[in-house]
Amino acid sequence: MLIKKVGIIANIAKEKSSEYTASLREWMIGRGLEVYLEQGIAAKIGGLPGVERRKLWSIVDLIVVFGGDGTILRTARLVRDRDVPIVGINLGVFGYLTEVNLDEMYSAMEVILAGEFQVEKRMMLDVEISGGEETFLEGSVLNDVVINRGNLSRIIELETTVDDRYMTTFKADGLIISTPTGSTAYSLSAGGPIVFPELYSIIINPICPHTLTNRPIILPESAEIKVTLRTMEKGANVTLDGQVSFTVKSGDTVTIRKSRHVTTLVSSPHRGYLEILRTKLGWGGSQTGAAWERQDAHGTEYP
C-alpha cells in the first residue's frame, strides 16, 4: 500500500501531544508526504490549518493517533465507513491498541511508510437500542457494550436471547458484551477470558451475578444477542466503548450483532500480540510488569 496522505489525531489533554504531533508532521513533510491535522490538535499547536475530524478520514491513506486506547476507540467509530488503517502511538500508561511507543515512533513509521507493515482487521459490533416500535440509538463499537444498573441501588434483571432463543435472565450488576479486542478491557476486569483478536466471536460476561454459576460465554460471530431490561425502575445505563451512554427503562431492548464494518489497525513492526500481553499484564516477572504492579488505578507509579 502506497501512503501519500497522512492524517494525525491527538488527545489534546495528553501532555506534550502538540509537541509530538508537530515533530512528526515536520518529519513526514520532509519525506514528501501530505499531512493533515485534526482541528483540535491544529488549534493547540497554533498557526496550522486543521481539518474537521469527520472529514479527515475521507482524504487520507493513513491515520496516526497520539493518545491511549480511548482515542483509538473514538477514531474507530469515526472511520468505520472507510477502511483506512490506523496506527496508534501510546501517550498513556496502559494500552493494548496503541502499540507503538514514543521511543520507537520514527523507526516504526519508516517501516510503515515503506509499505512493509501488516494490518489487523478487528471485528466491530453494531448496537441498537429500542423500545416497542421505536429505535432510540444505533451505533458501533470496537470494544464492548455494557449494560449496568446505573443509579439503581439493587441488581437488575436482563432477559437475554441468542438468535431469538432464550438463554437466561441475568440477575446482576450488569452485562458486558464484547468483541475479542474488548476482551482485555472491562470484560477482563470482570473475570472474562482473553480472546485473540483474530478469532471473531462475541463474549457475554455478567458483572457480579447473583447466581455464581452465571459464567462468561463465548458465542460465534454470527450470533444476534437481544438483552431486555426487566427491572421496573428507570435508571439502567447502556454504554458504548465506555464513551457513549444512554439510559434505558423496563422493556427496552438492546440488540447486538457483528458489524459489517471493521477497524483496521497497523500492527507494531517491533512486537506481536503475545509480547503485548506479556508486557501489559506483567507475565513472567518482567521489569515492565513489575512497574505496572507499582501503579495505582490512576496510573501513578510509586518508587
C-alpha positions in Angstrom: 0.0 0.0 0.0 1.4 3.4 -1.1 0.9 6.1 1.5 0.9 9.7 0.3 -1.5 11.4 2.6 -1.5 11.1 6.4 -3.9 12.4 9.0 -3.0 13.0 12.6 -5.4 12.9 15.5 -4.2 13.5 19.1 -5.7 13.6 22.6 -5.0 17.3 23.4 -5.4 16.6 27.1 -2.2 14.4 27.0 1.0 16.2 28.0 3.2 17.1 25.1 0.7 15.8 22.5 1.1 19.0 20.5 4.9 18.8 20.6 5.0 15.2 19.4 2.4 16.0 16.7 4.3 19.0 15.3 7.6 17.0 15.3 6.1 14.0 13.4 4.3 16.4 11.0 7.6 18.0 10.1 9.4 14.7 9.8 6.7 13.4 7.3 6.6 16.6 5.3 10.4 16.3 4.9 9.7 12.9 3.3 7.3 14.3 0.7 4.0 13.4 2.4 0.9 15.5 2.6 0.0 15.8 6.3 -3.4 16.9 7.6 -4.1 17.7 11.3 -7.4 17.3 13.0 -8.8 20.6 14.1 -8.3 20.2 17.9 -4.6 19.4 17.7 -4.0 22.0 15.0 -5.6 24.7 17.2 -3.4 23.6 20.2 -0.2 23.8 18.1 -1.4 27.1 16.7 -0.7 28.7 13.3 -1.6 25.5 11.3 -4.7 24.6 9.3 -6.9 21.9 10.7 -9.5 19.5 9.2 -12.8 18.6 10.8 -12.5 15.1 12.3 -15.4 13.8 10.4 -13.8 14.8 7.1 -10.2 13.8 7.9 -10.7 10.1 7.3 -12.1 10.7 3.8 -9.0 12.4 2.4 -6.0 10.3 3.9 -4.4 7.0 3.3 -3.4 6.5 6.9 -4.4 8.0 10.3 -1.8 8.4 13.1 -3.4 8.6 16.6 -1.5 10.1 19.5 -3.1 9.1 22.8 -4.3 6.0 24.6 -6.9 3.3 23.8 -9.8 5.7 24.3 -8.6 7.9 21.5 -8.3 4.8 19.2 -11.9 3.8 20.2 -13.3 7.2 19.2 -11.3 7.2 16.0 -12.5 3.6 15.1 -16.2 4.7 15.4 -15.4 7.7 13.3 -13.8 6.0 10.4 -16.0 2.9 10.3 -17.4 3.7 6.9 -14.0 3.7 5.2 -11.3 1.1 5.6 -8.5 3.4 6.5 -5.6 1.9 8.5 -4.9 3.4 12.0 -1.6 3.4 13.8 -1.7 4.2 17.5 1.2 5.9 19.3 1.0 5.5 23.0 1.0 8.6 25.2 -0.6 6.9 28.1 0.4 4.4 30.8 -1.5 1.3 29.9 -2.9 0.4 26.5 -3.5 -2.6 24.1 -4.5 -0.7 21.0 -1.7 2.0 20.9 1.0 -0.5 20.0 3.8 1.9 19.1 5.8 3.5 21.9 7.2 7.0 21.6 10.8 5.9 21.6 10.2 3.8 18.5 7.9 6.2 16.7 10.2 7.2 13.9 11.6 3.7 13.3 8.1 2.3 13.2 7.0 5.0 10.8 9.9 4.3 8.5 8.7 0.7 8.1 5.1 1.7 7.7 5.8 4.4 5.1 7.9 1.9 3.1 4.8 -0.3 2.9 6.4 -3.1 4.9 3.7 -3.4 7.5 0.9 -5.7 8.5 -2.6 -4.8 9.5 -5.2 -6.5 11.7 -8.9 -6.4 10.8 -10.6 -6.0 14.1 -14.2 -7.1 14.4 -16.8 -4.5 15.5 -20.3 -4.8 16.9 -23.5 -3.0 15.8 -25.7 -1.9 18.6 -29.4 -0.9 18.5 -31.5 0.3 21.5 -35.2 0.1 21.1 -38.5 0.2 23.0 -41.6 -1.1 21.3 -41.5 0.1 17.7 -39.2 3.0 18.3 -35.4 2.8 17.9 -33.6 5.2 20.3 -29.9 4.7 19.4 -27.8 3.0 16.8 -24.0 2.7 16.8 -21.0 0.6 16.5 -18.2 -0.4 19.0 -14.8 -1.8 18.8 -14.5 -2.9 22.4 -17.8 -3.5 24.2 -21.4 -2.7 25.0 -22.0 -2.5 28.8 -25.4 -2.6 30.4 -25.3 -1.7 34.1 -27.5 -0.7 36.9 -26.5 3.0 36.7 -28.0 4.8 39.6 -30.2 1.9 40.8 -29.3 0.6 44.2 -30.1 -3.0 43.5 -29.3 -5.6 40.9 -31.0 -5.6 37.5 -32.7 -8.3 35.6 -31.6 -8.8 32.0 -33.6 -11.2 29.8 -31.1 -12.5 27.2 -31.8 -14.3 24.0 -29.4 -15.6 21.3 -30.7 -15.9 17.8 -34.2 -15.4 19.2 -33.7 -18.4 21.6 -34.0 -17.8 25.3 -30.7 -18.2 27.1 -31.3 -16.9 30.6 -32.3 -13.9 32.7 -29.2 -12.5 34.3 -29.7 -11.0 37.8 -26.5 -9.0 38.2 -24.9 -5.5 38.4 -24.8 -5.6 34.7 -23.7 -7.4 31.5 -20.7 -6.9 29.2 -21.0 -7.9 25.5 -17.6 -7.6 23.9 -15.5 -8.3 20.9 -12.2 -10.1 21.1 -10.5 -6.7 21.1 -12.6 -5.8 24.1 -11.7 -9.0 25.9 -8.7 -7.2 27.5 -10.8 -4.2 28.6 -13.7 -4.2 31.1 -14.5 -7.8 30.5 -11.1 -8.9 31.7 -11.6 -6.9 34.9 -14.9 -8.7 35.4 -13.2 -12.2 35.1 -13.7 -12.7 31.4 -11.3 -14.7 29.1 -8.6 -13.2 26.9 -9.5 -13.9 23.3 -7.1 -13.4 20.4 -8.3 -10.6 18.1 -8.1 -12.9 15.0 -10.8 -15.2 16.5 -14.0 -13.4 15.5 -16.5 -14.1 18.3 -18.8 -12.4 20.8 -18.2 -12.6 24.6 -21.1 -12.3 27.1 -19.8 -11.6 30.6 -22.1 -10.9 33.6 -20.9 -8.3 36.2 -21.2 -9.6 39.8 -24.0 -12.0 39.0 -26.4 -13.1 41.8 -26.1 -16.7 40.7 -22.4 -17.6 40.7 -23.0 -20.3 38.1 -23.6 -17.5 35.6 -20.2 -17.5 33.8 -18.8 -15.8 30.7 -19.7 -17.5 27.5 -18.1 -17.1 24.0 -20.6 -17.1 21.1 -19.9 -17.4 17.3 -19.6 -14.2 15.3 -22.9 -14.9 13.6 -24.9 -14.7 16.9 -27.5 -12.0 17.4 -28.0 -11.1 21.0 -31.0 -9.3 22.5 -31.0 -8.1 26.1 -34.2 -6.8 27.5 -34.3 -4.9 30.8 -36.9 -6.4 33.2 -36.3 -4.1 36.1 -39.2 -1.7 36.7 -37.3 1.4 37.8 -35.8 3.6 35.1 -32.1 4.3 35.5 -30.1 1.4 34.0 -27.4 2.6 31.5 -26.1 1.3 28.2 -22.6 2.4 27.4 -20.8 2.0 24.1 -17.0 1.6 24.3 -17.1 3.4 27.7 -17.8 6.7 25.9 -21.4 7.0 24.7 -24.1 6.4 27.4 -27.9 6.0 27.2 -30.5 5.5 29.9 -33.0 2.7 29.4 -36.2 1.6 31.1 -38.0 -1.7 31.7 -39.0 -3.3 28.4 -36.3 -1.6 26.4 -34.2 -4.0 24.3 -30.5 -3.8 23.3 -29.7 -5.8 20.2 -26.1 -6.6 19.4 -24.7 -8.3 16.3 -21.5 -8.4 14.3 -21.0 -5.3 12.2 -20.2 -5.2 8.5 -17.6 -2.6 9.5 -14.1 -3.5 10.8 -11.3 -1.4 12.3 -8.0 -1.7 10.5 -5.1 -1.4 12.9 -1.5 -1.3 11.8 0.5 -3.9 13.8 3.6 -2.7 15.5 6.7 -3.8 13.5 8.5 -4.3 16.8 6.3 -6.7 18.7 3.5 -9.2 18.4 0.3 -9.7 20.4 1.8 -12.2 22.8 4.6 -9.8 23.7 2.0 -7.0 24.2 0.0 -9.3 26.6 3.2 -10.3 28.4 4.3 -6.7 28.8 0.9 -5.2 29.7 -0.1 -7.9 32.2 3.4 -8.4 33.7 3.6 -12.1 32.9 6.9 -13.7 33.8 8.1 -11.1 36.3 9.4 -8.6 33.6 10.6 -5.2 34.7 7.7 -3.6 32.8 5.3 -5.9 34.7 6.9 -5.1 38.0 6.5 -1.4 37.2 2.8 -1.9 36.5 2.3 -3.6 39.8 3.6 -0.4 41.5 1.0 1.7 39.8 -2.4 2.6 41.3 -5.7 2.6 39.4 -4.9 6.0 38.0 -1.5 5.0 36.6 0.6 6.7 39.2 3.9 5.0 39.7 5.5 4.7 43.1 9.2 4.1 43.8 
